[in-house]
Amino acid sequence: MMNQETFSAAAALLPCWSCKGPVAARALFCSTCGAVQAPGQADHFTRLGLPRGFALAAADLDRQYFGFQRRLHPDRFATRSPKERALSQQQATALNDAYETLKDPLRRAAYLLRLAGRVVDVEQAGTVDDPALLMEAMEMREALAEAAEPEAVAALQAKAERDVAACVADLAAAFAADDLDGAGRLTTRLKYLGKLADEAKARRMRLTRHDF
């Protein structure tokens, strides 16, 4: 179900570029003339018809995204005007961006924080003012460097992945409680835990290849 904020954004009406009839802000097509509409400025949740929140069911996200994308398949616009073909591509691009952002817990958390006016950089490696997190990352990397057998690295990878899952659960709780400070700290932690899990996976693959 949509929350009130999402419902209000979705219900806002704009004029259709083709017939000037009223069109809901996130509508793909005009209900009057059937013309595909421009993507507009809706946030990712509104664009996909989902409630704004971190605890997002993957099945709901997939259902909404693939349902919209089927309606925007290029074959449906082969005989349409150049403008409608261009708009359908813009809609597809906007939906792709929304889907790729929301399906990843780290990007979804950072996006929610940005909507709330808080910025957490999940792309670049920056200075972290969290001694406990820095110590955790350092110890994990030292353990990885010392692990000489694939089994040892696999155990470290499994631990990192468990830590990632626990951090995602903590993030859901923080957002549900509207604890944006806590959510910001956990988003940074998730960023580093994810990197550690990826490093462990990569090291395990290298050691496994060397066994053959």
C-alpha positions as CSV (number, residue, x, y, z in Angstrom):
1,M,0.0,0.0,0.0
2,M,1.1,3.6,-0.6
3,N,1.7,5.9,2.3
4,Q,0.0,9.3,2.2
5,E,3.1,11.1,0.8
6,T,3.5,8.7,-2.0
7,F,-0.2,8.7,-2.8
8,S,-0.3,12.5,-3.0
9,A,2.7,12.6,-5.3
10,A,1.3,9.9,-7.6
11,A,-2.2,11.6,-7.6
12,A,-0.9,15.0,-8.8
13,L,-2.3,15.9,-12.2
14,L,-0.4,17.3,-15.1
15,P,-1.6,18.1,-18.6
16,C,-0.9,15.6,-21.4
17,W,1.5,16.9,-24.0
18,S,-0.7,15.5,-26.8
19,C,-4.3,16.2,-25.9
20,K,-3.9,18.5,-22.8
21,G,-6.1,16.2,-20.7
22,P,-5.2,15.5,-17.0
23,V,-2.6,12.8,-16.4
24,A,-1.3,11.5,-13.0
25,A,2.2,12.5,-12.3
26,R,3.7,9.0,-12.5
27,A,1.4,7.7,-15.3
28,L,3.1,6.1,-18.3
29,F,0.3,6.9,-20.6
30,C,-2.5,9.5,-21.0
31,S,-5.9,7.8,-20.1
32,T,-7.6,10.1,-22.6
33,C,-5.6,9.8,-25.8
34,G,-3.2,6.9,-24.9
35,A,0.0,8.9,-25.6
36,V,3.1,7.9,-23.6
37,Q,4.1,10.7,-21.2
38,A,7.5,12.2,-20.1
39,P,9.0,10.7,-16.9
40,G,8.5,13.8,-14.8
41,Q,10.3,14.5,-11.5
42,A,8.8,11.7,-9.3
43,D,11.0,10.1,-6.8
44,H,12.0,6.4,-7.4
45,F,9.3,5.0,-5.0
46,T,6.5,7.1,-6.5
47,R,7.7,6.2,-10.0
48,L,7.4,2.5,-9.3
49,G,4.1,2.9,-7.3
50,L,5.7,1.7,-4.0
51,P,5.6,3.1,-0.5
52,R,8.6,5.1,0.5
53,G,10.6,3.1,3.0
54,F,13.7,0.9,3.5
55,A,11.8,-2.4,4.2
56,L,11.0,-3.1,0.5
57,A,9.9,-6.5,-0.6
58,A,12.0,-7.7,-3.6
59,A,9.0,-9.4,-5.1
60,D,6.9,-6.2,-5.0
61,L,9.8,-4.2,-6.6
62,D,10.2,-6.8,-9.4
63,R,6.5,-7.0,-10.1
64,Q,6.1,-3.3,-10.4
65,Y,9.3,-2.7,-12.5
66,F,8.8,-5.6,-14.9
67,G,5.1,-4.7,-15.3
68,F,5.9,-1.2,-16.3
69,Q,8.8,-2.2,-18.6
70,R,6.6,-4.7,-20.5
71,R,4.3,-1.8,-21.3
72,L,7.3,0.2,-22.7
73,H,8.7,-2.5,-24.9
74,P,10.1,-1.0,-28.1
75,D,7.9,-3.2,-30.3
76,R,4.9,-1.4,-28.9
77,F,6.2,1.9,-30.3
78,A,7.5,0.9,-33.7
79,T,4.7,2.7,-35.5
80,R,4.4,5.7,-33.1
81,S,5.7,9.2,-33.7
82,P,9.4,10.0,-33.1
83,K,8.4,12.0,-30.0
84,E,6.5,9.0,-28.5
85,R,9.4,6.7,-29.2
86,A,11.8,9.1,-27.5
87,L,9.5,9.5,-24.5
88,S,9.1,5.8,-24.1
89,Q,12.9,5.5,-24.0
90,Q,13.1,8.2,-21.4
91,Q,10.4,6.4,-19.3
92,A,12.3,3.1,-19.6
93,T,15.6,4.8,-18.5
94,A,13.9,6.5,-15.5
95,L,12.4,3.2,-14.5
96,N,15.7,1.4,-14.8
97,D,17.4,4.0,-12.6
98,A,14.7,3.7,-10.0
99,Y,14.9,-0.1,-10.0
100,E,18.7,-0.3,-9.9
101,T,18.7,2.1,-6.9
102,L,15.9,0.5,-4.9
103,K,16.9,-3.1,-5.4
104,D,20.3,-2.6,-3.7
105,P,20.0,-2.1,0.1
106,L,23.1,0.2,0.2
107,R,21.9,2.5,-2.6
108,R,18.3,2.4,-1.3
109,A,19.5,3.5,2.2
110,A,21.6,6.3,0.8
111,Y,18.7,7.4,-1.5
112,L,16.3,7.5,1.4
113,L,18.7,9.6,3.4
114,R,19.2,12.0,0.5
115,L,15.4,12.4,0.2
116,A,15.5,13.4,3.9
117,G,18.3,15.9,3.3
118,R,21.2,13.8,4.4
119,V,24.1,12.7,2.2
120,V,26.0,9.5,2.7
121,D,28.6,8.9,-0.1
122,V,28.4,5.2,-1.0
123,E,30.4,5.5,-4.2
124,Q,33.7,7.0,-3.1
125,A,36.2,5.9,-0.4
126,G,36.2,8.7,2.2
127,T,37.3,9.4,5.7
128,V,35.3,7.6,8.3
129,D,34.9,9.1,11.8
130,D,34.1,5.8,13.4
131,P,37.0,4.1,15.3
132,A,35.0,0.9,15.8
133,L,34.2,0.5,12.1
134,L,37.8,1.3,11.1
135,M,39.1,-1.3,13.6
136,E,36.6,-3.9,12.3
137,A,37.6,-3.3,8.7
138,M,41.4,-3.4,9.6
139,E,41.0,-6.7,11.5
140,M,39.1,-8.3,8.6
141,R,41.6,-7.2,6.0
142,E,44.4,-8.5,8.2
143,A,42.7,-11.8,8.6
144,L,42.1,-12.0,4.8
145,A,45.8,-11.2,4.2
146,E,46.9,-14.0,6.5
147,A,44.4,-16.6,5.2
148,A,46.3,-19.0,3.0
149,E,43.6,-21.7,2.3
150,P,40.3,-21.3,0.4
151,E,38.4,-22.8,3.4
152,A,39.8,-20.1,5.7
153,V,38.8,-17.4,3.3
154,A,35.4,-19.0,2.8
155,A,34.8,-18.7,6.5
156,L,35.7,-15.1,6.5
157,Q,33.5,-14.5,3.5
158,A,30.6,-16.2,5.3
159,K,31.1,-14.0,8.4
160,A,31.2,-10.9,6.3
161,E,28.0,-11.8,4.5
162,R,26.3,-12.6,7.8
163,D,27.4,-9.1,9.1
164,V,25.9,-7.6,5.9
165,A,22.6,-9.3,6.5
166,A,22.5,-8.2,10.1
167,C,23.4,-4.6,9.1
168,V,20.5,-4.5,6.6
169,A,18.1,-5.7,9.3
170,D,19.4,-3.0,11.6
171,L,19.0,-0.4,8.9
172,A,15.3,-1.4,8.4
173,A,14.7,-1.0,12.1
174,A,16.5,2.5,12.2
175,F,14.4,3.8,9.2
176,A,11.2,2.4,10.8
177,A,12.0,4.3,14.0
178,D,12.9,7.4,11.9
179,D,16.4,7.3,13.4
180,L,18.2,9.1,10.6
181,D,21.4,9.5,12.6
182,G,21.5,5.8,13.2
183,A,20.6,5.0,9.6
184,G,23.4,7.2,8.4
185,R,26.0,5.4,10.5
186,L,24.6,2.0,9.5
187,T,24.7,2.9,5.8
188,T,28.4,3.8,6.1
189,R,28.9,0.5,7.9
190,L,27.0,-1.4,5.3
191,K,29.2,0.2,2.6
192,Y,32.4,-1.2,4.3
193,L,31.0,-4.6,5.1
194,G,29.9,-5.0,1.5
195,K,33.4,-4.2,0.4
196,L,34.9,-6.6,2.8
197,A,32.6,-9.4,1.6
198,D,33.5,-8.6,-2.0
199,E,37.2,-8.7,-1.1
200,A,36.9,-12.0,0.6
201,K,35.0,-13.5,-2.4
202,A,37.6,-12.2,-4.8
203,R,40.5,-13.7,-2.7
204,R,38.7,-17.0,-2.4
205,M,38.3,-17.2,-6.2
206,R,42.0,-16.4,-6.7
207,L,43.1,-19.1,-4.2
208,T,40.7,-21.6,-5.8
209,R,42.0,-21.0,-9.3
210,H,45.6,-21.5,-8.0
211,D,44.6,-25.0,-6.7
212,F,44.1,-26.2,-10.2
